Amino acid sequence: MNTQEQMETRLWDYIDGLSSPAEKSAIEEMIASNLEWKRKYRELLDTHEMLNATDLDAPSMRFTRNVMEEIARYQVAPATKTYINKNIIRSIGAFFLTMIAGVLILFLRQFNWSAFSGPSSSGSESSALINSYTANIEKLNWGKIVSGPYTIVLLLITVVLGLVLLDKYLQRKRHAS
């Protein structure tokens, strides 16, 4: 037995004249013999006739011009080059580069670099070098990194740069208004 959707699809094809002659005769038989098919056919045929009876409104000849004139009344946002100051972007970039450089210097100062200063001519010396490098990383004192004087200086620089950026932003905002 056909489902409701299949029945509607077949009936729409029949109404639109898209079905083959064999299918057309099979659908005509189903409409004549089956009350459900007949009811659905009448419903879809009424809908089809109603859609054909309505006239589609065509836009006026000035439709495009009217739309464009309406859009022109509104103020368009300016290009980003006019309201983004490149100096602010550069100062933010310098701020982050300073932070990265400070953390990198702080991290590198924690290593015992004297373990790496020997000549490496054989494979056993290079494996000893790798073992001492691993031992140095494992002995890294994280408490010293977090609470050392370099960290305090780095945080001080960060706060000062942040306040400078905030001051420039507030000055710019004040001049704009």
C-alpha positions as a printed Julia matrix, in Angstrom:
177×3 Matrix{Float64}:
   0.0    0.0     0.0
   1.29   3.49   -0.88
   2.03   5.99    1.82
   0.41   9.41    1.97
   3.53  11.18    0.65
   3.9    8.81   -2.3
   0.24   9.26   -3.13
   0.55  13.07   -3.06
   3.72  12.99   -5.17
   2.11  10.76   -7.79
  -1.05  12.9    -7.82
   0.95  16.15   -8.2
   2.82  14.61  -11.13
  -0.52  13.57  -12.65
  -2.02  17.07  -12.18
   1.07  18.77  -13.59
   1.14  16.35  -16.56
   4.56  14.92  -15.68
   3.56  11.26  -15.35
   4.03   8.66  -18.1
   0.99   7.32  -20.02
   1.11   3.99  -18.14
   1.27   5.74  -14.79
  -1.45   8.15  -15.88
  -3.87   5.28  -16.55
  -2.94   3.59  -13.22
  -3.61   6.83  -11.31
  -6.95   7.3   -13.11
  -7.95   3.78  -12.05
  -6.94   4.5    -8.43
  -8.96   7.75   -8.45
 -12.01   5.93   -9.82
 -11.82   2.95   -7.46
 -10.33   4.32   -4.2
 -12.25   6.91   -2.17
  -9.09   8.18   -0.4
  -7.29   8.78   -3.72
 -10.38  10.55   -5.08
 -10.63  12.83   -2.03
  -6.9   13.66   -2.15
  -7.07  14.28   -5.92
  -9.95  16.78   -5.44
  -8.01  18.54   -2.65
  -4.81  18.85   -4.68
  -6.71  19.86   -7.83
  -8.46  22.66   -5.9
  -5.1   23.84   -4.55
  -3.6   23.74   -8.05
  -6.48  25.75   -9.51
  -6.27  28.3    -6.7
  -2.51  28.76   -7.3
  -3.08  29.22  -11.04
  -5.88  31.73  -10.43
  -3.74  34.11   -8.39
  -1.76  36.7   -10.25
   1.79  37.23   -9.14
   2.59  40.83   -8.44
   5.43  42.03  -10.6
   7.68  44.67   -9.09
   7.49  48.12  -10.58
   9.98  49.26  -13.15
  11.6   51.52  -10.55
  11.87  48.81   -7.91
  15.67  48.54   -8.07
  16.11  52.31   -8.08
  13.71  52.7    -5.13
  15.6   50.11   -3.1
  18.96  51.69   -3.89
  17.67  55.16   -2.98
  16.39  53.82    0.35
  19.77  52.23    1.09
  21.55  55.48    0.2
  19.59  57.29    2.95
  21.39  55.28    5.63
  24.92  56.12    6.66
  27.35  53.41    5.63
  30.05  52.42    8.12
  33.47  53.87    7.26
  36.34  51.68    6.21
  38.4   50.18    9.04
  41.46  52.16    7.98
  39.8   55.35    9.14
  38.98  54.33   12.69
  41.69  51.8    13.63
  44.95  53.46   14.62
  47.98  51.46   13.56
  49.99  52.79   16.51
  47.59  51.12   18.93
  47.99  47.82   17.09
  51.77  48.19   17.15
  51.79  48.98   20.87
  49.65  45.91   21.62
  52.05  43.81   19.54
  55.05  45.27   21.39
  53.34  44.52   24.69
  52.88  40.85   23.82
  56.38  40.5    22.35
  57.82  41.96   25.56
  55.81  39.46   27.57
  56.98  36.52   25.46
  60.62  37.66   25.56
  60.46  38.15   29.34
  59.03  34.7    29.98
  61.57  33.13   27.61
  64.5   34.88   29.31
  63.16  33.93   32.71
  62.85  30.29   31.68
  66.3   30.12   30.07
  68.01  31.61   33.14
  66.89  28.61   35.21
  69.11  26.12   33.34
  72.58  25.06   34.36
  74.33  25.96   31.11
  77.75  24.73   32.29
  76.63  21.14   31.63
  76.39  21.94   27.91
  79.85  23.49   27.51
  81.9   20.3    26.9
  83.22  19.08   23.53
  81.03  16.42   21.95
  83.03  14.16   19.67
  81.61  10.71   20.39
  78.14   9.23   20.69
  78.55   8.4    24.39
  79.34  12.03   25.19
  76.23  13.19   23.31
  74.03  10.71   25.19
  75.58  11.94   28.47
  74.79  15.47   27.35
  71.17  14.53   26.68
  70.93  12.79   30.07
  72.32  15.87   31.86
  69.91  18.08   29.89
  66.97  15.9    31.02
  68.23  15.97   34.61
  68.49  19.77   34.46
  64.9   20.07   33.25
  63.69  17.77   36.02
  65.55  19.86   38.63
  63.94  23.07   37.4
  62.79  25.15   40.37
  59.34  26.44   39.43
  58.99  28.31   42.71
  62.0   30.41   41.8
  60.49  31.2    38.4
  57.19  32.36   39.83
  58.5   34.33   42.81
  61.87  35.59   41.59
  62.91  39.21   41.0
  62.71  38.75   37.22
  59.06  37.81   37.48
  58.35  40.88   39.58
  60.13  43.12   37.05
  58.25  41.46   34.19
  54.92  41.98   35.96
  55.84  45.6    36.64
  56.61  46.18   32.95
  53.34  44.5    32.03
  51.31  46.69   34.36
  53.05  49.87   33.15
  52.48  48.99   29.48
  48.86  48.13   30.22
  48.32  51.47   31.95
  49.95  53.32   29.05
  47.64  51.59   26.59
  44.62  52.37   28.77
  45.68  56.03   28.98
  46.06  56.3    25.2
  42.66  54.7    24.71
  40.96  57.07   27.16
  42.68  60.12   25.61
  41.51  59.07   22.17
  37.99  58.55   23.45
  38.02  61.98   25.13
  39.22  63.7    21.94
  36.56  61.94   19.87
  33.75  63.24   22.07
